[in-house]
């Protein structure tokens, strides 16, 4: 099974799940988002936001492909590019952090480490830009239907906690969480972990025993 991580571009934008491709929850303020949805094509606004962010700031998303199929994605940007970032009870995002807005792994690929792979890809990208941390608003009651629910636009708080985020501002519904980039960059990859486990199961003698040179048999 091959896994490939790529940056979000206007071309790969088309590989987002349709619901996410048409969603402008994060990219526009609440009034503008409602207006875009009423106009009938919020996807155009999504494309315009991605285009502007790419031009002015750089990469703002990652996608992971498994055997050529889009299996998950994350999107991120400075809070100044995300109007909705000020609409949460635990706002604002810290000045030294970028905001990870959306994280999604296709259910059939869940549990395979793709979430951590995506977040580590973001960490590598942001570290090169001098950013110290990623923050996110998590949904502590993901899946519940009530007056505070915002559908699937806010990822489960449990997802962020499972990939290393820590709560920096608690809230019963929308806690703000943070991941220091140096922590993410210290993670072992799945391959490294598997190799370490394999080597750990072998005895030191078998690892260190020299290989004897081949000898030719002779007959008298």
N, C-alpha and C positions, 0 to 999 in steps of 0.2 A: 504494500500500500504506500503510494507516494504522497507526500504532503509538501505543499508549496505556499509560501507566504509572499504576497505582493502588495504594493501600495495602491491605494484607491486613486483612480484617474477618471476622467470623463468616459473612457472606454469601459473600465471595469465597474463603473457605477451601474451599468446595466445588469450586472450579475447579482446585485442586491435582491433580496426577496421583494416581490412586487409591493407589498404593503409598506416596506421600509423605503423603497425607491420613491414612493409617492408621499411619504410622510415629511412634514416640515415642522414637527413639534419643537425641535431644538433650534432649527435654523431661523425661525421667525418669532417675533413676540406674539403673545396670544391673540391679539386683535388682527394682526396681519396674517397669522396662520388661518384663522377662521375665514378671513376674506379670500385667501388663496384657495381654500377648500370649496368655498361657495362659488368661486369662478370656474371650478371644474378641472383644473390641471395643476395641482400643487407640485407635480413632478418637474415642471419648468422652473419653479422657484428653487427646488432642491438642486437642480443642475446649475442654476445661476450661483447659488451659494457655494457649491463645491468649486466651481470655476474661479470665483473671486478669491476664495480661501487659498486655493492652489497657487494663484498668481501672486498674492500678497504675502502669504505666510509659508506655504509649502504643503507637503503631504499632510492630509487630515483624516486618513483612514487606512486600514489594513484589511485584506481579505485572505482567507486561507482556503486552498483548494486541496481536495483529497481525490486522487485519481482523476484529476481534471474537472471535478465537480465543486462548485462553490459550497463550502461547508460551514462558513462562519465569517463574521466581520466585526470590526470595531470602528468607531469614528471618534475623533478628538480634535480639539482646537483651543486656542486661548479663550478665556471667558468673554473677552471683548467681542469675539466673533459669534457668541452664542447668546442671543437675547434672552432665551428662556432661563439661562443660568441665574438670573436675578429673581425668578418667580417662586423659589422654594423657601420653605420656612427655615432651612439651614444655610441659605445663601449668606454671604458671597463666597466664591471659591478663593482660596489663598492666593496672594499676589505672585508667589514663586511657582505656581502649578499650572499645568494645562488641564483642561476638563475632558474626561472621557465621557462622551455623551451616551453612546449606544453600544451595546455588546450583545451579540446574538450568535449562537451555535445551532445549526440545524439539528433538531431532536435526534435524528437517526445517527448523528455523529457525536452526540453528547457522551461525556465520560472518557474521551480519548486524549485529553490533554490539550485540545485545540484552544480552549479559552486562555490557558497560560501561555501557549505559543503566541497567540495574538497580542496579549498584554506585553510579553517580553519584546516582541517586535516593535511595539509602540515605545517601550522604554529605550531601546537602542536608538531609535529615530530621534526622540526628544533629547536624549543625553548629548547627541552631536550638536544640538541647538542651544545647549547651556541651560536647559530646564531641569529643575531639581526633583519634581514630583508630579504625579498624576492624581487628580481628585475626581470623585464621581458622586452623584446622588443615587443612592440605592433605594429600591422599594422593599421595605421590610415585610410587607404583606402582599407580595406579588401574587396575582391571581384572584385576590378578593375584589368583589364588586361593591363599591360604596362611593360616597360623594368625593372622595379624594383620589380615586383610581384614575390613572391616565393610560389605561390599556397597556400595551407592551413597550411603550416608548422609554420607560425607565426600567433598567435591568434589575433583577432581584438582588437585594443586598447580600444574600447568601453567595451569589456568584462572585461578587467582589471580594468577600471575605475568604472564599475558597482559593483565590489566586493571590492572596497576600496583602490585600488592603486592610487598613485598620480604621476604626471609627474615630473621627476627630470631632464631630458634633452630633451627638445622639438625637434621635427623634423617633416617636413611635411608628411613623410611616416612612419618612424620607430622610434617613441619616446621611450625613456627608462623610465620605470615606477617603482615605489617602494612602498612596503607595509611594514610598521613597524610591527613586529610580535605581539607586545603588543596590537596593534590596533585590529588585527584579533582575538586575544584571548579574547577580551572584547565583541565580538558580542554575542547577545542572539541567541540561537538555535531557529529554527522555532517552536518547541514545547513550549519553554519558552515564545516566543512572543505570540503564540495563547492562552496560559493559562493566560498570563497577560491581554490580550485583553478581555478574557471571564470574568475574575475577575473584570476588570474595568467597565464592563457593569452592574455589580450587585451593588445594593445599600449597603452602610455600614451596615444598619440595618439588612439586610438579611444575611450578613456575620457574624455579631457579635451576633445575637439573640440566646440566649441559647436554647438548645433543652429541652423541658419539659419531665420529666419522664412519662412513660405510667401509667395511673391509671385504676384500675379495677372498673367498674360500679357495684353498689350494688342496690338491690331492697328491699323495706321495707317489 
